[in-house]
Structure formats: C-alpha cells, structure tokens
Amino acid sequence: MFVWSGRAPAISGSYTGQRQYYLNYADYLGVKTQAPSVLNSAPVISRGDLRTLSEYFSSSGQVNGVPAYFNQIRYLPLSAGRWINELDDAQKRSVIVIGDETRKILFPGRPAVGSTLLVNGIRFEVIGTVKRLGHGENNNINLKNWIPFNTMRQYFPLKDVDDVGAITQIAYQPRERRLHEAAKVEVHKVIARDHGFDYRNLEAFDEWDTVQAAEAIGKIFDAMNVFLGSVGLVTMALGAIGIINIMLVTVADRTQEIGLRKALGATNRSILFQFFAEGAFLTLISGAVGMGGAAALMAALSFLPAPQGFDTPRIVPSTAALAIGTLAIAGVIAGLYPARKASRLQPVDALRKE
C-alpha cells in the first residue's frame, strides 16, 4: 500500500480552496509508531530527473532512496549481487541496485555488478540487479534504481520543497490482508493530523491500495469463472443430448444387427459394451478434433503481437487433458441409456423390425 503527497483544503471544512502538502519523515515515524494495524512501513524519496551514466551509455530511469528493509515490503527479486543493507544506509554509502532495463541500457552484454556508474556526477558502485518484472513492453518499473535512503537524502533531496525532511511516498503493509482498510484509516489519521485537515476527506489523499485492487480483480475473475463455467456446463449438457440422440438413431438403424447378434449368442453385456464403447469413442474423437482446432488457432495467434499487458493465449496441457477427460465422462454417461436400450431388445422383435 502506498500514499503520496496530496492536496488538502486550504481552510478546514472548505472544499473550494486547495493547498499542496508534502509528506515528510515525521509522517513516516508517526505511521511506524502510531498505526497498530501496520506491520511495516518505509519512507521513499523518488526522483526522475537524475541522469545515470556508465562508460557505455546513459539512462534517465527513476532513482529511489529506500531503507534496507524496503524489499520486504515490495517484491524485488535479485538476478545478481545483493540488496542494500543496514550499513549501506547508516554510513550513506554510494551503492546502487539497478533494474533489468537499466542494466541492459548501461551495461549491454557486460557484467553490471561490481561496475561503477555516475548519478548526476556522483560515482556509485552497482551492488545488485533486479530481475525483470511485469510483462510486455511496460519498462517503467524495470528502469527504476534503488540507493540507500540516507544517501538519497544527502545527495538528492526533493527539489522545490522547503521541508528538508520531505519524502515522496510512504510504502506500508498491513499486519494481515483483512486489516488493509483499518491500516489505511490509521495512516490517514496520522497524515491528516500532521498536516491539519480532516482524515475523512478522502480527496486529500493520493494513494494506491494494491490489496483492494487485487480483491477487485479477483472478483472480476471469479465472475468470469462462474460465467464461463456455466457456459461450459450448458455446452456439455447440449453435447450429451446430441450424443444420446446420435446413439438412439444408431440403435434404431442397427436393430436387425442387434437381433442377429443376440440370436447367435451375444449377451446383453456384450451389446451394452459395444454401444457404450462407441459413445465414449465418439466423444473422445470429437474432443481431440476440437482440441486440435484450438491448438492450431493458438499457434496462429502466437505469430500476432499480443495487446499490451496481455500474454499470447496458449493451451495448458493439464487443462486440455482435463477437458477431454470430462467430455469422455459426459459421453460415457450419455451413452448409457441408448446402450441399455439396445441390450434389452428381444432377438425376435429386433429381427422382425423392417
């Protein structure tokens, strides 16, 4: 969960005049000590106007000053090297962890860890690289870089802000997922008290609750699963009815054959098995043909560029096997009635039928 600086009413209770307020280190300390539903929080100073330069190329990705435990709040897996530690922050060391896209730009085909680069003319040692995050062409997060919080505050404080303790954002996480709303209210109370406005004025906060966003997306996917599952069940039911009709027609067309087989000694069980197996085989062949068509469509789509933020559709083998297996079971159940009807035909009646 994240909260940034925002705009509050210029006069308490007014909704016409707005004033800009900036988060500061005291806000972070208030959240840390006075928000019992918050498990962990971190102050962040971010700047996108800093130039990073290696001996090969230059980049203008965002530089973030963060404490050592920031990677416990945000998911930042390393591909090489190490993350910022407590001594780096306490001693204001000039070390940096770079994103995957920054690594590709500044050190193309060369090892980044152990190398040095310049951030607005100040030399930093690269101590780690972060794995590529996200999908598609969204490189914003992969252009980010991280340095110790105190190093950032010393060399690159926020511009055009009078408060020397100003920070860009506070990142925090609730003690439990279900407490995210309680944690949000507690953070609101701390910030509103420090900056003199009513915490119930939600327009004064610029924030992002990823827990809430994940729950909203989860509800959308749950609804899609219910809808698509219902469509699948209806389709399967229609398919089963089709199999029943086909097998009933088959039994009617082959009545004399059934009578002849029974007259020659075929048992009810053998007749039942014959039509039972035919129904299952028909279903399996149909499922295989349908899955083959789907595989061909997915292969054709793989040659087309996927929309931004989406992966190219593909068939998951386990899901395909489950679908065909379910169809086979439906076919077996649907074939029971026609097969049982065929097995109970009397030879004399079957042979007499024209």
C-alpha positions as CSV (number, residue, x, y, z in Angstrom):
1,M,0.0,0.0,0.0
2,F,1.3,3.4,-0.9
3,V,0.5,7.0,0.0
4,W,1.9,10.1,-1.7
5,S,1.8,13.9,-1.0
6,G,-1.6,15.4,-1.8
7,R,-3.8,18.4,-1.7
8,A,-5.9,19.4,1.3
9,P,-8.5,22.1,1.9
10,A,-6.8,25.5,2.4
11,I,-9.2,26.2,5.3
12,S,-10.6,23.4,7.5
13,G,-14.0,22.4,6.3
14,S,-13.6,24.1,2.9
15,Y,-13.8,22.2,-0.4
16,T,-13.1,25.1,-2.7
17,G,-9.5,26.3,-1.9
18,Q,-6.8,23.6,-2.0
19,R,-3.2,23.7,-0.7
20,Q,-0.4,21.3,-1.5
21,Y,1.1,19.4,1.4
22,Y,4.2,17.2,1.3
23,L,4.9,14.0,3.2
24,N,7.9,14.1,5.5
25,Y,10.0,11.9,7.6
26,A,7.9,12.7,10.7
27,D,4.8,11.3,8.9
28,Y,6.7,8.1,8.4
29,L,7.7,7.9,12.1
30,G,4.0,8.6,13.0
31,V,2.8,5.7,10.8
32,K,5.5,3.5,12.2
33,T,4.7,4.1,15.9
34,Q,1.0,5.1,15.9
35,A,-0.6,2.8,13.4
36,P,-1.1,-0.6,15.1
37,S,-2.6,-2.3,12.0
38,V,0.6,-1.5,10.0
39,L,3.2,-4.3,10.1
40,N,5.9,-2.5,8.2
41,S,6.4,0.9,6.6
42,A,9.2,2.7,4.6
43,P,9.9,6.3,3.6
44,V,10.8,6.7,-0.1
45,I,12.4,9.6,-1.9
46,S,11.9,9.3,-5.7
47,R,13.3,11.5,-8.5
48,G,13.0,11.0,-12.2
49,D,15.3,13.9,-13.3
50,L,18.6,12.3,-12.3
51,R,21.0,11.1,-15.1
52,T,22.7,7.8,-14.7
53,L,25.8,7.3,-16.8
54,S,28.1,4.3,-17.4
55,E,31.2,4.1,-19.5
56,Y,29.0,2.8,-22.3
57,F,25.6,4.6,-22.3
58,S,23.4,6.8,-20.2
59,S,19.8,6.4,-18.8
60,S,17.3,8.6,-17.1
61,G,15.3,6.0,-15.2
62,Q,13.8,6.8,-11.8
63,V,16.1,6.7,-8.7
64,N,14.6,5.8,-5.4
65,G,16.1,6.3,-2.0
66,V,14.8,3.4,0.3
67,P,15.7,1.8,3.6
68,A,17.4,-1.6,3.7
69,Y,14.1,-3.4,4.5
70,F,12.2,-2.0,1.6
71,N,12.5,-5.3,-0.3
72,Q,10.4,-6.9,2.5
73,I,7.5,-4.6,1.5
74,R,7.9,-4.6,-2.3
75,Y,8.7,-7.7,-4.3
76,L,12.1,-7.0,-5.8
77,P,13.8,-10.3,-6.6
78,L,17.5,-10.1,-7.5
79,S,19.1,-11.6,-10.5
80,A,22.7,-10.9,-9.4
81,G,24.5,-9.4,-6.5
82,R,22.9,-8.3,-3.2
83,W,20.4,-5.8,-1.9
84,I,21.0,-2.7,0.2
85,N,21.9,-3.5,3.8
86,E,21.7,-1.5,7.1
87,L,25.4,-0.4,7.0
88,D,24.9,0.9,3.5
89,D,22.1,3.1,4.7
90,A,23.7,4.1,8.1
91,Q,27.0,5.0,6.5
92,K,25.4,6.7,3.5
93,R,27.4,4.5,1.1
94,S,27.3,5.3,-2.6
95,V,25.9,2.0,-3.8
96,I,23.0,1.3,-6.2
97,V,20.8,-1.6,-7.2
98,I,19.6,-1.3,-10.8
99,G,16.6,-2.5,-12.7
100,D,16.8,-5.0,-15.6
101,E,16.1,-2.4,-18.3
102,T,18.7,-0.1,-16.8
103,R,21.2,-3.0,-16.8
104,K,20.5,-3.6,-20.5
105,I,21.0,0.0,-21.4
106,L,24.0,0.9,-19.3
107,F,25.9,-2.4,-19.4
108,P,24.9,-4.1,-22.7
109,G,26.3,-7.7,-22.8
110,R,28.6,-6.9,-19.9
111,P,28.5,-7.7,-16.1
112,A,26.9,-4.9,-14.1
113,V,27.6,-6.0,-10.5
114,G,30.9,-4.5,-9.3
115,S,30.9,-1.9,-12.0
116,T,30.5,1.8,-11.3
117,L,28.2,4.5,-12.8
118,L,27.6,8.2,-12.3
119,V,24.3,9.5,-10.9
120,N,24.3,13.3,-11.6
121,G,28.1,13.2,-11.5
122,I,28.4,11.2,-8.2
123,R,30.1,7.8,-8.5
124,F,28.1,4.8,-7.4
125,E,29.0,1.1,-7.2
126,V,26.5,-1.4,-8.6
127,I,25.9,-4.0,-5.9
128,G,22.9,-5.8,-7.4
129,T,20.5,-6.1,-10.3
130,V,16.8,-6.8,-10.1
131,K,15.1,-9.5,-12.2
132,R,12.8,-8.3,-14.9
133,L,9.3,-7.5,-13.6
134,G,5.9,-7.3,-15.3
135,H,5.0,-8.3,-18.8
136,G,5.0,-6.8,-22.3
137,E,6.6,-3.5,-23.2
138,N,6.0,-1.8,-19.8
139,N,9.6,-1.0,-18.9
140,N,8.9,1.8,-16.3
141,I,9.4,-0.5,-13.3
142,N,12.5,-2.1,-14.9
143,L,14.1,1.3,-15.4
144,K,13.9,2.0,-11.7
145,N,17.0,2.1,-9.5
146,W,17.4,2.0,-5.7
147,I,20.0,3.6,-3.4
148,P,20.2,3.8,0.4
149,F,17.6,6.3,1.8
150,N,20.1,8.4,3.8
151,T,22.4,8.6,0.7
152,M,19.5,9.8,-1.3
153,R,18.5,12.4,1.3
154,Q,22.1,13.7,1.4
155,Y,22.8,13.9,-2.3
156,F,19.4,14.1,-4.0
157,P,16.7,15.6,-1.7
158,L,13.4,16.6,-3.3
159,K,13.5,19.7,-5.4
160,D,11.4,22.8,-4.9
161,V,10.3,21.7,-1.4
162,D,11.2,23.8,1.6
163,D,11.0,20.9,4.1
164,V,14.4,19.2,4.4
165,G,12.6,16.1,5.6
166,A,10.3,15.8,2.7
167,I,9.7,12.4,1.2
168,T,7.9,11.2,-1.9
169,Q,5.8,8.4,-0.5
170,I,5.3,6.0,2.4
171,A,5.1,2.4,1.4
172,Y,3.4,0.2,4.1
173,Q,1.8,-3.2,4.5
174,P,-1.0,-4.3,6.9
175,R,-0.4,-6.9,9.6
176,E,-3.0,-9.1,7.8
177,R,-4.7,-8.9,4.5
178,R,-8.1,-8.3,6.1
179,L,-6.7,-5.3,8.1
180,H,-5.8,-3.3,5.0
181,E,-8.8,-0.9,5.4
182,A,-8.0,-0.4,9.2
183,A,-4.4,0.3,8.3
184,K,-5.4,2.8,5.7
185,V,-7.6,4.7,8.1
186,E,-4.8,4.8,10.7
187,V,-2.3,6.2,8.2
188,H,-4.9,8.8,7.1
189,K,-5.3,9.9,10.7
190,V,-1.5,10.3,11.2
191,I,-1.1,12.3,8.0
192,A,-4.2,14.4,8.4
193,R,-3.2,15.3,12.0
194,D,0.3,16.3,11.0
195,H,-0.9,18.5,8.1
196,G,-4.0,20.0,9.6
197,F,-7.0,18.6,7.8
198,D,-9.9,16.1,8.4
199,Y,-8.8,12.5,7.8
200,R,-12.3,11.7,6.5
201,N,-11.6,13.9,3.5
202,L,-10.5,11.1,1.1
203,E,-9.9,13.6,-1.7
204,A,-6.9,14.9,0.2
205,F,-5.0,11.5,-0.2
206,D,-3.2,10.3,-3.2
207,E,-2.7,6.6,-2.6
208,W,-2.8,3.1,-4.1
209,D,-4.1,0.1,-2.2
210,T,-2.9,-3.0,-4.0
211,V,-4.8,-5.3,-1.7
212,Q,-8.0,-3.6,-2.7
213,A,-7.0,-3.7,-6.4
214,A,-6.2,-7.4,-6.1
215,E,-9.5,-8.1,-4.5
216,A,-11.4,-6.2,-7.2
217,I,-9.6,-8.0,-9.9
218,G,-10.2,-11.3,-8.1
219,K,-13.9,-10.6,-8.1
220,I,-13.9,-9.9,-11.8
221,F,-12.1,-13.2,-12.5
222,D,-14.5,-15.1,-10.1
223,A,-17.4,-13.7,-12.0
224,M,-15.8,-14.7,-15.3
225,N,-15.1,-18.2,-14.0
226,V,-18.8,-18.6,-12.9
227,F,-20.0,-17.3,-16.3
228,L,-17.6,-19.4,-18.4
229,G,-18.2,-22.4,-16.1
230,S,-21.9,-22.1,-16.7
231,V,-21.4,-21.8,-20.4
232,G,-19.2,-24.9,-20.3
233,L,-21.8,-26.9,-18.3
234,V,-24.6,-25.9,-20.8
235,T,-22.4,-26.8,-23.7
236,M,-21.6,-30.1,-22.2
237,A,-25.2,-30.8,-21.5
238,L,-26.1,-30.0,-25.1
239,G,-23.3,-32.2,-26.3
240,A,-24.5,-35.1,-24.1
241,I,-28.1,-34.7,-25.5
242,G,-26.5,-34.8,-29.0
243,I,-24.7,-38.0,-28.2
244,I,-27.9,-39.6,-26.8
245,N,-29.8,-38.7,-30.0
246,I,-27.0,-40.0,-32.2
247,M,-26.8,-43.3,-30.3
248,L,-30.6,-43.7,-30.3
249,V,-30.6,-43.2,-34.1
250,T,-27.8,-45.7,-34.3
251,V,-29.6,-48.3,-32.2
252,A,-32.8,-47.8,-34.3
253,D,-30.8,-48.2,-37.6
254,R,-29.0,-51.3,-36.3
255,T,-31.9,-53.1,-34.7
256,Q,-31.7,-56.1,-37.0
257,E,-28.0,-56.3,-36.5
258,I,-28.6,-56.4,-32.7
259,G,-31.2,-59.0,-33.1
260,L,-29.0,-61.2,-35.3
261,R,-26.1,-60.9,-32.8
262,K,-28.3,-61.8,-29.9
263,A,-29.8,-64.8,-31.9
264,L,-26.2,-66.0,-32.5
265,G,-25.5,-65.9,-28.8
266,A,-24.4,-62.3,-28.0
267,T,-25.1,-61.5,-24.3
268,N,-26.8,-58.3,-23.1
269,R,-23.4,-57.3,-21.6
270,S,-21.6,-57.6,-24.9
271,I,-24.3,-55.5,-26.7
272,L,-24.2,-52.9,-23.8
273,F,-20.4,-52.7,-24.0
274,Q,-20.5,-52.3,-27.8
275,F,-22.7,-49.2,-27.8
276,F,-21.2,-47.9,-24.6
277,A,-17.7,-48.0,-26.2
278,E,-19.0,-46.4,-29.4
279,G,-20.4,-43.5,-27.4
280,A,-17.1,-43.0,-25.5
281,F,-15.1,-43.3,-28.7
282,L,-17.3,-40.8,-30.4
283,T,-16.8,-38.3,-27.6
284,L,-13.0,-38.7,-27.4
285,I,-12.6,-38.3,-31.1
286,S,-14.8,-35.2,-31.1
287,G,-12.8,-33.8,-28.1
288,A,-9.5,-34.5,-29.8
289,V,-10.6,-32.8,-33.0
290,G,-11.8,-29.8,-31.1
291,M,-8.6,-29.5,-29.1
292,G,-6.6,-29.8,-32.3
293,G,-8.5,-27.0,-33.8
294,A,-7.9,-24.9,-30.6
295,A,-4.2,-25.7,-30.7
296,A,-4.0,-24.6,-34.4
297,L,-5.8,-21.3,-33.5
298,M,-3.4,-20.7,-30.6
299,A,-0.4,-21.4,-32.9
300,A,-1.7,-18.9,-35.4
301,L,-2.3,-16.3,-32.7
302,S,1.3,-16.7,-31.5
303,F,2.5,-15.1,-34.7
304,L,0.5,-12.0,-34.0
305,P,1.7,-9.2,-31.5
306,A,-0.2,-9.6,-28.2
307,P,-2.0,-6.5,-26.8
308,Q,0.0,-4.5,-24.3
309,G,-0.4,-6.0,-20.8
310,F,-1.6,-9.4,-22.1
311,D,0.3,-12.7,-22.9
312,T,-0.3,-14.6,-26.1
313,P,-3.0,-17.2,-25.4
314,R,-1.8,-20.8,-25.1
315,I,-3.1,-24.2,-24.3
316,V,-2.2,-25.7,-20.9
317,P,-1.6,-29.5,-21.3
318,S,-3.2,-30.3,-17.9
319,T,-6.3,-28.2,-18.7
320,A,-6.6,-29.8,-22.2
321,A,-6.4,-33.3,-20.7
322,L,-9.0,-32.4,-18.0
323,A,-11.3,-31.0,-20.7
324,I,-11.1,-34.1,-22.9
325,G,-11.4,-36.4,-19.8
326,T,-14.5,-34.5,-18.7
327,L,-16.0,-34.8,-22.2
328,A,-15.3,-38.5,-22.2
329,I,-17.1,-39.0,-18.9
330,A,-20.0,-37.0,-20.2
331,G,-20.1,-39.2,-23.3
332,V,-20.0,-42.3,-21.3
333,I,-22.9,-41.2,-19.1
334,A,-24.8,-40.0,-22.2
335,G,-24.3,-43.4,-23.9
336,L,-25.7,-45.4,-21.0
337,Y,-29.4,-45.1,-22.0
338,P,-29.0,-45.9,-25.7
339,A,-26.7,-48.8,-24.9
340,R,-29.0,-50.2,-22.2
341,K,-32.0,-49.9,-24.7
342,A,-30.0,-51.8,-27.3
343,S,-29.0,-54.6,-24.9
344,R,-32.6,-55.2,-23.8
345,L,-34.0,-55.7,-27.3
346,Q,-35.5,-59.1,-27.8
347,P,-34.0,-61.0,-30.8
348,V,-37.3,-61.9,-32.3
349,D,-38.6,-58.3,-32.1
350,A,-35.3,-57.0,-33.5
351,L,-35.2,-59.4,-36.5
352,R,-38.9,-58.7,-37.3
353,K,-38.3,-54.9,-37.5
354,E,-38.0,-53.6,-41.1
